[in-house]
């Protein structure tokens, strides 16, 4: 499999890792869309959110928990931040490995609700 995020997980591609544990790795996006733009990815390869089964549902809770901790660590939890998961090509997913964007540090546009 030639997945860039799997290569980051394995250490074949260097990245600015800000967090890691036995389930996930978090690192700075190489093309940030906001002053703070981190990606939280599972170590195990899932192509997208649509690939998760009931058995892996706990993984999303863990990813969100890590994202919330990172928002606190990065100093954006008090002013607000956005968590985004794009699912599939038409959903805007560019890398076919499940990932959660953590974005903040300025007023974000494109309000959804």
N, C-alpha and C positions, 0 to 999 in steps of 0.2 A: 504494500500500500504506500502511495506517495502522498501522504498527508502532512502538510507543513506543521500543523499543531502536534501531530504525533512525533514529528522530529524534534519539536521543542520539548515535549514530555521526555523523550529519550536522551536529550542533551546534545543531539546532533546539530541542532541549530541554536545558537545562543540567543537569549532574550533577557530583558530586564525583569526578572522574576521578583515579585513583591510578596508572594505567599505560596507555600506548598505544604501539602499533607499527603496522606496515603490515597486520598480520593481525587483531589483537584490540584491544579496549578493556576496561579494568577500572575499576569505580567502586563506591562505597559504596551498599549497598541502602538505599532510602528507608524501608523498614519492617524494620529489622534484627531478627533473631531471636537474636542473640548480640552480645557487645561488639564483635567484629570480624565483619562480614558484608559481603563483597565479591562482586561479580558479574563474571565474565570472559565476554565475548561476542565472537563473531567479527564483524568489520566487514561481511562478506557475510551476507546473510539466509539462514538455514536455519531452517525452522519448528521442527524438533526434531532430536534426535540421530538419529532414524529416517530423516531426510532425507540423512544423510551417505552417500556412496558410498565405495568403496575409494580413489577418486581424492582424496577429502578427508580420508582417515584421518590424515594428518600433522597436520591442524588440531587434533585432540584432544590429540595429544602436545604440541603447542605450548601449548594452553590449560592443560594440567596443569603444564607447566614454568613458565608465568607464575604460576599459582596457588601453586606451591611457593615461587617467589621472593617473592611478595607475603606469604606466611605468614612467611617470614624477615624481611621488611621490617617487618611489623606486630608482630613479637615473639611470635608464637604457635607457631613451628615446634618449639620445645623442649618445650612443654607438651602439644601435640597440637592437631589441627584436623580439620575434616571437609570433604570435597569432595563435592558433591551435584549430580547432573544429573537433573532430573525430565523424563520423556518422555511427552508427551501428557496430555490432560485427566485420565484415570483414574490416571496416574502422578503427578499433583499439579502439572503444569506450568501456571502461570497466564499467562505471557506467551509467545505463540507465536513465539519467536525463541530459538534454541539459547543456553543460558547455563549456566555452571558457578558454583555457590555455593561460596564459601570462608568457612567459619565457625569461630570459635574465641574464646578469651578467657575461657572458663569451662567447667565440666564440662557437656558436652552429654548430654542424655537420649536415650532411644530407641535404645539400642545395637543395631547390626545384626550384629555379629560380631567 
